[in-house]
Amino acid sequence: MDTNKEFFKTNGWNRDELIRQFTMDFANKYPHIDVMGVSSLIIKEFLHQPHVVQAGTEKKMDLLQDFLISRGLCDVQE
């Protein structure tokens, strides 16, 4: 049973939960950006871009901020 659990973990079984957690962490770091109004599919596709996959978590958040704002995909509060 542990083998199956490890298999699913390494093969993306819990990938949606990781995307949700990343989104929540992003929302805490950038409270002025309404990331919760952005489709999880858009965030998922963004995170799977080759230049983003290689980045660390902090850099991914910075890149996502730039991506969302530059394309007008989110509301930004001042």
PyMOL Python script that loads the backbone (N, CA, C, O; Angstrom):
from pymol import cmd

cmd.read_pdbstr("""\
ATOM      1  N   MET A   1       0.813  -1.199   0.000  1.00  0.00           N
ATOM      2  CA  MET A   1       0.000   0.000   0.000  1.00  0.00           C
ATOM      3  C   MET A   1       0.857   1.265   0.000  1.00  0.00           C
ATOM      4  O   MET A   1       0.542   2.217  -0.714  1.00  0.00           O
ATOM      5  N   ASP A   2       1.910   1.292   0.768  1.00  0.00           N
ATOM      6  CA  ASP A   2       2.801   2.448   0.774  1.00  0.00           C
ATOM      7  C   ASP A   2       3.394   2.686  -0.604  1.00  0.00           C
ATOM      8  O   ASP A   2       3.600   3.832  -1.003  1.00  0.00           O
ATOM      9  N   THR A   3       3.673   1.604  -1.338  1.00  0.00           N
ATOM     10  CA  THR A   3       4.230   1.730  -2.677  1.00  0.00           C
ATOM     11  C   THR A   3       3.252   2.464  -3.590  1.00  0.00           C
ATOM     12  O   THR A   3       3.661   3.346  -4.345  1.00  0.00           O
ATOM     13  N   ASN A   4       1.971   2.114  -3.534  1.00  0.00           N
ATOM     14  CA  ASN A   4       0.969   2.801  -4.347  1.00  0.00           C
ATOM     15  C   ASN A   4       0.867   4.268  -3.974  1.00  0.00           C
ATOM     16  O   ASN A   4       0.744   5.129  -4.846  1.00  0.00           O
ATOM     17  N   LYS A   5       0.915   4.554  -2.691  1.00  0.00           N
ATOM     18  CA  LYS A   5       0.834   5.938  -2.226  1.00  0.00           C
ATOM     19  C   LYS A   5       2.006   6.746  -2.775  1.00  0.00           C
ATOM     20  O   LYS A   5       1.820   7.866  -3.249  1.00  0.00           O
ATOM     21  N   GLU A   6       3.200   6.188  -2.714  1.00  0.00           N
ATOM     22  CA  GLU A   6       4.384   6.865  -3.252  1.00  0.00           C
ATOM     23  C   GLU A   6       4.274   7.038  -4.765  1.00  0.00           C
ATOM     24  O   GLU A   6       4.655   8.076  -5.307  1.00  0.00           O
ATOM     25  N   PHE A   7       3.749   6.014  -5.445  1.00  0.00           N
ATOM     26  CA  PHE A   7       3.574   6.100  -6.892  1.00  0.00           C
ATOM     27  C   PHE A   7       2.673   7.274  -7.256  1.00  0.00           C
ATOM     28  O   PHE A   7       3.015   8.088  -8.113  1.00  0.00           O
ATOM     29  N   PHE A   8       1.517   7.352  -6.595  1.00  0.00           N
ATOM     30  CA  PHE A   8       0.587   8.434  -6.901  1.00  0.00           C
ATOM     31  C   PHE A   8       1.155   9.788  -6.526  1.00  0.00           C
ATOM     32  O   PHE A   8       0.925  10.776  -7.223  1.00  0.00           O
ATOM     33  N   LYS A   9       1.891   9.841  -5.434  1.00  0.00           N
ATOM     34  CA  LYS A   9       2.486  11.108  -5.001  1.00  0.00           C
ATOM     35  C   LYS A   9       3.492  11.605  -6.031  1.00  0.00           C
ATOM     36  O   LYS A   9       3.487  12.786  -6.376  1.00  0.00           O
ATOM     37  N   THR A  10       4.348  10.727  -6.523  1.00  0.00           N
ATOM     38  CA  THR A  10       5.377  11.134  -7.475  1.00  0.00           C
ATOM     39  C   THR A  10       4.826  11.327  -8.878  1.00  0.00           C
ATOM     40  O   THR A  10       5.470  11.973  -9.704  1.00  0.00           O
ATOM     41  N   ASN A  11       3.665  10.790  -9.162  1.00  0.00           N
ATOM     42  CA  ASN A  11       3.089  10.915 -10.495  1.00  0.00           C
ATOM     43  C   ASN A  11       1.934  11.903 -10.553  1.00  0.00           C
ATOM     44  O   ASN A  11       1.127  11.854 -11.482  1.00  0.00           O
ATOM     45  N   GLY A  12       1.844  12.784  -9.593  1.00  0.00           N
ATOM     46  CA  GLY A  12       0.894  13.880  -9.657  1.00  0.00           C
ATOM     47  C   GLY A  12      -0.474  13.600  -9.075  1.00  0.00           C
ATOM     48  O   GLY A  12      -1.411  14.352  -9.341  1.00  0.00           O
ATOM     49  N   TRP A  13      -0.623  12.558  -8.300  1.00  0.00           N
ATOM     50  CA  TRP A  13      -1.921  12.231  -7.726  1.00  0.00           C
ATOM     51  C   TRP A  13      -2.478  13.397  -6.932  1.00  0.00           C
ATOM     52  O   TRP A  13      -3.685  13.635  -6.951  1.00  0.00           O
ATOM     53  N   ASN A  14      -1.626  14.121  -6.241  1.00  0.00           N
ATOM     54  CA  ASN A  14      -2.077  15.213  -5.386  1.00  0.00           C
ATOM     55  C   ASN A  14      -1.716  16.578  -5.987  1.00  0.00           C
ATOM     56  O   ASN A  14      -1.585  17.559  -5.255  1.00  0.00           O
ATOM     57  N   ARG A  15      -1.559  16.645  -7.285  1.00  0.00           N
ATOM     58  CA  ARG A  15      -1.131  17.872  -7.959  1.00  0.00           C
ATOM     59  C   ARG A  15      -2.098  19.031  -7.743  1.00  0.00           C
ATOM     60  O   ARG A  15      -1.666  20.167  -7.551  1.00  0.00           O
ATOM     61  N   ASP A  16      -3.404  18.756  -7.771  1.00  0.00           N
ATOM     62  CA  ASP A  16      -4.386  19.821  -7.569  1.00  0.00           C
ATOM     63  C   ASP A  16      -4.257  20.442  -6.180  1.00  0.00           C
ATOM     64  O   ASP A  16      -4.428  21.650  -6.017  1.00  0.00           O
ATOM     65  N   GLU A  17      -3.961  19.626  -5.196  1.00  0.00           N
ATOM     66  CA  GLU A  17      -3.760  20.147  -3.839  1.00  0.00           C
ATOM     67  C   GLU A  17      -2.525  21.041  -3.791  1.00  0.00           C
ATOM     68  O   GLU A  17      -2.524  22.058  -3.096  1.00  0.00           O
ATOM     69  N   LEU A  18      -1.483  20.675  -4.515  1.00  0.00           N
ATOM     70  CA  LEU A  18      -0.275  21.510  -4.567  1.00  0.00           C
ATOM     71  C   LEU A  18      -0.574  22.856  -5.220  1.00  0.00           C
ATOM     72  O   LEU A  18      -0.087  23.891  -4.765  1.00  0.00           O
ATOM     73  N   ILE A  19      -1.364  22.845  -6.271  1.00  0.00           N
ATOM     74  CA  ILE A  19      -1.758  24.093  -6.945  1.00  0.00           C
ATOM     75  C   ILE A  19      -2.579  24.952  -5.989  1.00  0.00           C
ATOM     76  O   ILE A  19      -2.368  26.162  -5.902  1.00  0.00           O
ATOM     77  N   ARG A  20      -3.511  24.331  -5.272  1.00  0.00           N
ATOM     78  CA  ARG A  20      -4.334  25.063  -4.296  1.00  0.00           C
ATOM     79  C   ARG A  20      -3.468  25.684  -3.201  1.00  0.00           C
ATOM     80  O   ARG A  20      -3.664  26.840  -2.826  1.00  0.00           O
ATOM     81  N   GLN A  21      -2.517  24.915  -2.696  1.00  0.00           N
ATOM     82  CA  GLN A  21      -1.642  25.418  -1.634  1.00  0.00           C
ATOM     83  C   GLN A  21      -0.766  26.558  -2.147  1.00  0.00           C
ATOM     84  O   GLN A  21      -0.575  27.556  -1.451  1.00  0.00           O
ATOM     85  N   PHE A  22      -0.237  26.416  -3.352  1.00  0.00           N
ATOM     86  CA  PHE A  22       0.575  27.477  -3.952  1.00  0.00           C
ATOM     87  C   PHE A  22      -0.256  28.747  -4.099  1.00  0.00           C
ATOM     88  O   PHE A  22       0.222  29.842  -3.804  1.00  0.00           O
ATOM     89  N   THR A  23      -1.497  28.601  -4.552  1.00  0.00           N
ATOM     90  CA  THR A  23      -2.388  29.749  -4.740  1.00  0.00           C
ATOM     91  C   THR A  23      -2.670  30.439  -3.409  1.00  0.00           C
ATOM     92  O   THR A  23      -2.684  31.667  -3.331  1.00  0.00           O
ATOM     93  N   MET A  24      -2.893  29.654  -2.375  1.00  0.00           N
ATOM     94  CA  MET A  24      -3.141  30.240  -1.050  1.00  0.00           C
ATOM     95  C   MET A  24      -1.899  30.951  -0.519  1.00  0.00           C
ATOM     96  O   MET A  24      -2.003  32.027   0.071  1.00  0.00           O
ATOM     97  N   ASP A  25      -0.736  30.358  -0.724  1.00  0.00           N
ATOM     98  CA  ASP A  25       0.514  31.002  -0.307  1.00  0.00           C
ATOM     99  C   ASP A  25       0.730  32.303  -1.078  1.00  0.00           C
ATOM    100  O   ASP A  25       1.170  33.306  -0.514  1.00  0.00           O
ATOM    101  N   PHE A  26       0.416  32.274  -2.367  1.00  0.00           N
ATOM    102  CA  PHE A  26       0.526  33.472  -3.195  1.00  0.00           C
ATOM    103  C   PHE A  26      -0.407  34.556  -2.668  1.00  0.00           C
ATOM    104  O   PHE A  26      -0.012  35.716  -2.556  1.00  0.00           O
ATOM    105  N   ALA A  27      -1.641  34.183  -2.343  1.00  0.00           N
ATOM    106  CA  ALA A  27      -2.624  35.143  -1.831  1.00  0.00           C
ATOM    107  C   ALA A  27      -2.147  35.778  -0.531  1.00  0.00           C
ATOM    108  O   ALA A  27      -2.406  36.957  -0.291  1.00  0.00           O
ATOM    109  N   ASN A  28      -1.462  35.021   0.304  1.00  0.00           N
ATOM    110  CA  ASN A  28      -0.928  35.571   1.552  1.00  0.00           C
ATOM    111  C   ASN A  28       0.240  36.518   1.300  1.00  0.00           C
ATOM    112  O   ASN A  28       0.376  37.536   1.979  1.00  0.00           O
ATOM    113  N   LYS A  29       1.083  36.183   0.319  1.00  0.00           N
ATOM    114  CA  LYS A  29       2.246  37.023   0.018  1.00  0.00           C
ATOM    115  C   LYS A  29       1.840  38.300  -0.716  1.00  0.00           C
ATOM    116  O   LYS A  29       2.410  39.367  -0.486  1.00  0.00           O
ATOM    117  N   TYR A  30       0.849  38.181  -1.601  1.00  0.00           N
ATOM    118  CA  TYR A  30       0.401  39.316  -2.404  1.00  0.00           C
ATOM    119  C   TYR A  30      -1.087  39.565  -2.150  1.00  0.00           C
ATOM    120  O   TYR A  30      -1.908  39.306  -3.031  1.00  0.00           O
ATOM    121  N   PRO A  31      -1.447  40.057  -0.976  1.00  0.00           N
ATOM    122  CA  PRO A  31      -2.872  40.233  -0.661  1.00  0.00           C
ATOM    123  C   PRO A  31      -3.574  41.270  -1.541  1.00  0.00           C
ATOM    124  O   PRO A  31      -4.802  41.297  -1.607  1.00  0.00           O
ATOM    125  N   HIS A  32      -2.810  42.110  -2.204  1.00  0.00           N
ATOM    126  CA  HIS A  32      -3.412  43.128  -3.067  1.00  0.00           C
ATOM    127  C   HIS A  32      -3.820  42.573  -4.437  1.00  0.00           C
ATOM    128  O   HIS A  32      -4.453  43.275  -5.226  1.00  0.00           O
ATOM    129  N   ILE A  33      -3.460  41.316  -4.720  1.00  0.00           N
ATOM    130  CA  ILE A  33      -3.815  40.682  -5.986  1.00  0.00           C
ATOM    131  C   ILE A  33      -4.892  39.633  -5.725  1.00  0.00           C
ATOM    132  O   ILE A  33      -4.718  38.750  -4.885  1.00  0.00           O
ATOM    133  N   ASP A  34      -6.000  39.736  -6.447  1.00  0.00           N
ATOM    134  CA  ASP A  34      -7.109  38.795  -6.266  1.00  0.00           C
ATOM    135  C   ASP A  34      -6.858  37.509  -7.061  1.00  0.00           C
ATOM    136  O   ASP A  34      -7.481  37.272  -8.096  1.00  0.00           O
ATOM    137  N   VAL A  35      -5.945  36.696  -6.562  1.00  0.00           N
ATOM    138  CA  VAL A  35      -5.604  35.451  -7.250  1.00  0.00           C
ATOM    139  C   VAL A  35      -6.717  34.419  -7.132  1.00  0.00           C
ATOM    140  O   VAL A  35      -6.807  33.514  -7.962  1.00  0.00           O
ATOM    141  N   MET A  36      -7.565  34.540  -6.114  1.00  0.00           N
ATOM    142  CA  MET A  36      -8.655  33.590  -5.950  1.00  0.00           C
ATOM    143  C   MET A  36      -9.707  33.738  -7.050  1.00  0.00           C
ATOM    144  O   MET A  36     -10.519  32.837  -7.259  1.00  0.00           O
ATOM    145  N   GLY A  37      -9.693  34.859  -7.742  1.00  0.00           N
ATOM    146  CA  GLY A  37     -10.607  35.066  -8.857  1.00  0.00           C
ATOM    147  C   GLY A  37     -10.070  34.533 -10.174  1.00  0.00           C
ATOM    148  O   GLY A  37     -10.739  34.622 -11.203  1.00  0.00           O
ATOM    149  N   VAL A  38      -8.858  33.976 -10.146  1.00  0.00           N
ATOM    150  CA  VAL A  38      -8.219  33.435 -11.353  1.00  0.00           C
ATOM    151  C   VAL A  38      -8.475  31.931 -11.402  1.00  0.00           C
ATOM    152  O   VAL A  38      -8.373  31.242 -10.386  1.00  0.00           O
ATOM    153  N   SER A  39      -8.799  31.442 -12.558  1.00  0.00           N
ATOM    154  CA  SER A  39      -9.042  30.010 -12.747  1.00  0.00           C
ATOM    155  C   SER A  39      -7.807  29.191 -12.354  1.00  0.00           C
ATOM    156  O   SER A  39      -6.680  29.548 -12.696  1.00  0.00           O
ATOM    157  N   SER A  40      -8.033  28.105 -11.642  1.00  0.00           N
ATOM    158  CA  SER A  40      -6.916  27.235 -11.261  1.00  0.00           C
ATOM    159  C   SER A  40      -6.266  26.626 -12.495  1.00  0.00           C
ATOM    160  O   SER A  40      -5.087  26.275 -12.454  1.00  0.00           O
ATOM    161  N   LEU A  41      -7.003  26.495 -13.584  1.00  0.00           N
ATOM    162  CA  LEU A  41      -6.440  25.980 -14.830  1.00  0.00           C
ATOM    163  C   LEU A  41      -5.389  26.941 -15.383  1.00  0.00           C
ATOM    164  O   LEU A  41      -4.348  26.504 -15.872  1.00  0.00           O
ATOM    165  N   ILE A  42      -5.654  28.241 -15.307  1.00  0.00           N
ATOM    166  CA  ILE A  42      -4.672  29.236 -15.766  1.00  0.00           C
ATOM    167  C   ILE A  42      -3.414  29.148 -14.923  1.00  0.00           C
ATOM    168  O   ILE A  42      -2.307  29.181 -15.460  1.00  0.00           O
ATOM    169  N   ILE A  43      -3.566  29.037 -13.618  1.00  0.00           N
ATOM    170  CA  ILE A  43      -2.410  28.946 -12.726  1.00  0.00           C
ATOM    171  C   ILE A  43      -1.646  27.654 -12.982  1.00  0.00           C
ATOM    172  O   ILE A  43      -0.415  27.653 -13.014  1.00  0.00           O
ATOM    173  N   LYS A  44      -2.358  26.573 -13.162  1.00  0.00           N
ATOM    174  CA  LYS A  44      -1.735  25.278 -13.429  1.00  0.00           C
ATOM    175  C   LYS A  44      -0.931  25.326 -14.729  1.00  0.00           C
ATOM    176  O   LYS A  44       0.212  24.872 -14.769  1.00  0.00           O
ATOM    177  N   GLU A  45      -1.522  25.871 -15.783  1.00  0.00           N
ATOM    178  CA  GLU A  45      -0.823  25.985 -17.068  1.00  0.00           C
ATOM    179  C   GLU A  45       0.409  26.873 -16.932  1.00  0.00           C
ATOM    180  O   GLU A  45       1.461  26.571 -17.494  1.00  0.00           O
ATOM    181  N   PHE A  46       0.278  27.965 -16.190  1.00  0.00           N
ATOM    182  CA  PHE A  46       1.420  28.852 -15.977  1.00  0.00           C
ATOM    183  C   PHE A  46       2.553  28.121 -15.273  1.00  0.00           C
ATOM    184  O   PHE A  46       3.707  28.211 -15.691  1.00  0.00           O
ATOM    185  N   LEU A  47       2.229  27.396 -14.205  1.00  0.00           N
ATOM    186  CA  LEU A  47       3.253  26.708 -13.417  1.00  0.00           C
ATOM    187  C   LEU A  47       3.944  25.581 -14.182  1.00  0.00           C
ATOM    188  O   LEU A  47       5.022  25.133 -13.791  1.00  0.00           O
ATOM    189  N   HIS A  48       3.330  25.127 -15.264  1.00  0.00           N
ATOM    190  CA  HIS A  48       3.938  24.062 -16.054  1.00  0.00           C
ATOM    191  C   HIS A  48       4.754  24.582 -17.238  1.00  0.00           C
ATOM    192  O   HIS A  48       5.255  23.786 -18.032  1.00  0.00           O
ATOM    193  N   GLN A  49       4.893  25.886 -17.368  1.00  0.00           N
ATOM    194  CA  GLN A  49       5.747  26.439 -18.415  1.00  0.00           C
ATOM    195  C   GLN A  49       7.201  26.122 -18.079  1.00  0.00           C
ATOM    196  O   GLN A  49       7.597  26.199 -16.916  1.00  0.00           O
ATOM    197  N   PRO A  50       8.001  25.768 -19.086  1.00  0.00           N
ATOM    198  CA  PRO A  50       9.388  25.341 -18.825  1.00  0.00           C
ATOM    199  C   PRO A  50      10.217  26.319 -17.990  1.00  0.00           C
ATOM    200  O   PRO A  50      10.963  25.892 -17.108  1.00  0.00           O
ATOM    201  N   HIS A  51      10.100  27.610 -18.249  1.00  0.00           N
ATOM    202  CA  HIS A  51      10.919  28.565 -17.493  1.00  0.00           C
ATOM    203  C   HIS A  51      10.433  28.727 -16.052  1.00  0.00           C
ATOM    204  O   HIS A  51      11.188  29.189 -15.197  1.00  0.00           O
ATOM    205  N   VAL A  52       9.202  28.361 -15.778  1.00  0.00           N
ATOM    206  CA  VAL A  52       8.648  28.471 -14.430  1.00  0.00           C
ATOM    207  C   VAL A  52       8.961  27.209 -13.620  1.00  0.00           C
ATOM    208  O   VAL A  52       9.261  27.288 -12.429  1.00  0.00           O
ATOM    209  N   VAL A  53       8.890  26.064 -14.264  1.00  0.00           N
ATOM    210  CA  VAL A  53       9.139  24.794 -13.580  1.00  0.00           C
ATOM    211  C   VAL A  53      10.509  24.801 -12.906  1.00  0.00           C
ATOM    212  O   VAL A  53      10.667  24.262 -11.810  1.00  0.00           O
ATOM    213  N   GLN A  54      11.482  25.401 -13.546  1.00  0.00           N
ATOM    214  CA  GLN A  54      12.851  25.409 -13.039  1.00  0.00           C
ATOM    215  C   GLN A  54      13.065  26.384 -11.883  1.00  0.00           C
ATOM    216  O   GLN A  54      14.059  26.282 -11.164  1.00  0.00           O
ATOM    217  N   ALA A  55      12.154  27.316 -11.701  1.00  0.00           N
ATOM    218  CA  ALA A  55      12.306  28.366 -10.681  1.00  0.00           C
ATOM    219  C   ALA A  55      11.929  27.852  -9.294  1.00  0.00           C
ATOM    220  O   ALA A  55      11.167  26.894  -9.158  1.00  0.00           O
ATOM    221  N   GLY A  56      12.471  28.498  -8.278  1.00  0.00           N
ATOM    222  CA  GLY A  56      12.092  28.203  -6.904  1.00  0.00           C
ATOM    223  C   GLY A  56      10.728  28.806  -6.592  1.00  0.00           C
ATOM    224  O   GLY A  56      10.179  29.559  -7.396  1.00  0.00           O
ATOM    225  N   THR A  57      10.196  28.484  -5.453  1.00  0.00           N
ATOM    226  CA  THR A  57       8.844  28.919  -5.088  1.00  0.00           C
ATOM    227  C   THR A  57       8.700  30.436  -5.078  1.00  0.00           C
ATOM    228  O   THR A  57       7.735  30.966  -5.628  1.00  0.00           O
ATOM    229  N   GLU A  58       9.638  31.137  -4.464  1.00  0.00           N
ATOM    230  CA  GLU A  58       9.554  32.604  -4.407  1.00  0.00           C
ATOM    231  C   GLU A  58       9.575  33.206  -5.804  1.00  0.00           C
ATOM    232  O   GLU A  58       8.814  34.128  -6.098  1.00  0.00           O
ATOM    233  N   LYS A  59      10.440  32.691  -6.660  1.00  0.00           N
ATOM    234  CA  LYS A  59      10.539  33.190  -8.033  1.00  0.00           C
ATOM    235  C   LYS A  59       9.256  32.879  -8.797  1.00  0.00           C
ATOM    236  O   LYS A  59       8.789  33.704  -9.582  1.00  0.00           O
ATOM    237  N   LYS A  60       8.676  31.683  -8.574  1.00  0.00           N
ATOM    238  CA  LYS A  60       7.410  31.337  -9.226  1.00  0.00           C
ATOM    239  C   LYS A  60       6.330  32.338  -8.851  1.00  0.00           C
ATOM    240  O   LYS A  60       5.530  32.738  -9.696  1.00  0.00           O
ATOM    241  N   MET A  61       6.304  32.743  -7.590  1.00  0.00           N
ATOM    242  CA  MET A  61       5.305  33.717  -7.153  1.00  0.00           C
ATOM    243  C   MET A  61       5.527  35.067  -7.815  1.00  0.00           C
ATOM    244  O   MET A  61       4.571  35.720  -8.234  1.00  0.00           O
ATOM    245  N   ASP A  62       6.780  35.485  -7.912  1.00  0.00           N
ATOM    246  CA  ASP A  62       7.089  36.750  -8.590  1.00  0.00           C
ATOM    247  C   ASP A  62       6.689  36.682 -10.060  1.00  0.00           C
ATOM    248  O   ASP A  62       6.100  37.623 -10.592  1.00  0.00           O
ATOM    249  N   LEU A  63       7.009  35.573 -10.710  1.00  0.00           N
ATOM    250  CA  LEU A  63       6.651  35.405 -12.120  1.00  0.00           C
ATOM    251  C   LEU A  63       5.141  35.371 -12.312  1.00  0.00           C
ATOM    252  O   LEU A  63       4.622  35.940 -13.273  1.00  0.00           O
ATOM    253  N   LEU A  64       4.434  34.704 -11.399  1.00  0.00           N
ATOM    254  CA  LEU A  64       2.979  34.658 -11.496  1.00  0.00           C
ATOM    255  C   LEU A  64       2.384  36.048 -11.328  1.00  0.00           C
ATOM    256  O   LEU A  64       1.452  36.416 -12.042  1.00  0.00           O
ATOM    257  N   GLN A  65       2.911  36.811 -10.400  1.00  0.00           N
ATOM    258  CA  GLN A  65       2.432  38.182 -10.211  1.00  0.00           C
ATOM    259  C   GLN A  65       2.576  38.966 -11.514  1.00  0.00           C
ATOM    260  O   GLN A  65       1.628  39.616 -11.954  1.00  0.00           O
ATOM    261  N   ASP A  66       3.742  38.907 -12.126  1.00  0.00           N
ATOM    262  CA  ASP A  66       3.972  39.618 -13.388  1.00  0.00           C
ATOM    263  C   ASP A  66       3.037  39.123 -14.485  1.00  0.00           C
ATOM    264  O   ASP A  66       2.484  39.918 -15.245  1.00  0.00           O
ATOM    265  N   PHE A  67       2.862  37.811 -14.564  1.00  0.00           N
ATOM    266  CA  PHE A  67       2.013  37.190 -15.578  1.00  0.00           C
ATOM    267  C   PHE A  67       0.567  37.660 -15.440  1.00  0.00           C
ATOM    268  O   PHE A  67      -0.046  38.082 -16.420  1.00  0.00           O
ATOM    269  N   LEU A  68       0.029  37.587 -14.240  1.00  0.00           N
ATOM    270  CA  LEU A  68      -1.371  37.950 -14.011  1.00  0.00           C
ATOM    271  C   LEU A  68      -1.630  39.427 -14.284  1.00  0.00           C
ATOM    272  O   LEU A  68      -2.608  39.785 -14.940  1.00  0.00           O
ATOM    273  N   ILE A  69      -0.753  40.273 -13.779  1.00  0.00           N
ATOM    274  CA  ILE A  69      -0.957  41.716 -13.942  1.00  0.00           C
ATOM    275  C   ILE A  69      -0.771  42.143 -15.396  1.00  0.00           C
ATOM    276  O   ILE A  69      -1.561  42.930 -15.918  1.00  0.00           O
ATOM    277  N   SER A  70       0.267  41.628 -16.051  1.00  0.00           N
ATOM    278  CA  SER A  70       0.551  42.055 -17.420  1.00  0.00           C
ATOM    279  C   SER A  70      -0.546  41.642 -18.401  1.00  0.00           C
ATOM    280  O   SER A  70      -0.723  42.282 -19.438  1.00  0.00           O
ATOM    281  N   ARG A  71      -1.267  40.596 -18.086  1.00  0.00           N
ATOM    282  CA  ARG A  71      -2.330  40.131 -18.967  1.00  0.00           C
ATOM    283  C   ARG A  71      -3.727  40.547 -18.493  1.00  0.00           C
ATOM    284  O   ARG A  71      -4.733  40.202 -19.114  1.00  0.00           O
ATOM    285  N   GLY A  72      -3.771  41.279 -17.403  1.00  0.00           N
ATOM    286  CA  GLY A  72      -5.053  41.750 -16.886  1.00  0.00           C
ATOM    287  C   GLY A  72      -5.958  40.614 -16.428  1.00  0.00           C
ATOM    288  O   GLY A  72      -7.178  40.695 -16.574  1.00  0.00           O
ATOM    289  N   LEU A  73      -5.377  39.566 -15.881  1.00  0.00           N
ATOM    290  CA  LEU A  73      -6.147  38.387 -15.468  1.00  0.00           C
ATOM    291  C   LEU A  73      -6.665  38.457 -14.037  1.00  0.00           C
ATOM    292  O   LEU A  73      -7.366  37.554 -13.578  1.00  0.00           O
ATOM    293  N   CYS A  74      -6.319  39.530 -13.336  1.00  0.00           N
ATOM    294  CA  CYS A  74      -6.749  39.635 -11.936  1.00  0.00           C
ATOM    295  C   CYS A  74      -7.025  41.078 -11.580  1.00  0.00           C
ATOM    296  O   CYS A  74      -6.572  42.002 -12.256  1.00  0.00           O
ATOM    297  N   ASP A  75      -7.770  41.254 -10.516  1.00  0.00           N
ATOM    298  CA  ASP A  75      -7.987  42.584  -9.956  1.00  0.00           C
ATOM    299  C   ASP A  75      -6.836  42.899  -9.002  1.00  0.00           C
ATOM    300  O   ASP A  75      -6.370  42.032  -8.263  1.00  0.00           O
ATOM    301  N   VAL A  76      -6.395  44.134  -9.030  1.00  0.00           N
ATOM    302  CA  VAL A  76      -5.321  44.577  -8.139  1.00  0.00           C
ATOM    303  C   VAL A  76      -5.868  45.735  -7.308  1.00  0.00           C
ATOM    304  O   VAL A  76      -6.408  46.706  -7.839  1.00  0.00           O
ATOM    305  N   GLN A  77      -5.711  45.604  -5.985  1.00  0.00           N
ATOM    306  CA  GLN A  77      -6.152  46.661  -5.075  1.00  0.00           C
ATOM    307  C   GLN A  77      -4.947  47.469  -4.639  1.00  0.00           C
ATOM    308  O   GLN A  77      -3.837  46.949  -4.524  1.00  0.00           O
ATOM    309  N   GLU A  78      -5.179  48.727  -4.403  1.00  0.00           N
ATOM    310  CA  GLU A  78      -4.071  49.592  -3.941  1.00  0.00           C
ATOM    311  C   GLU A  78      -4.080  49.722  -2.457  1.00  0.00           C
ATOM    312  O   GLU A  78      -3.227  50.407  -1.892  1.00  0.00           O
TER     313      GLU A  78
END
""", "prot")
cmd.dss("prot")
cmd.show_as("cartoon", "prot")
cmd.util.cbc("prot")
cmd.orient("prot")
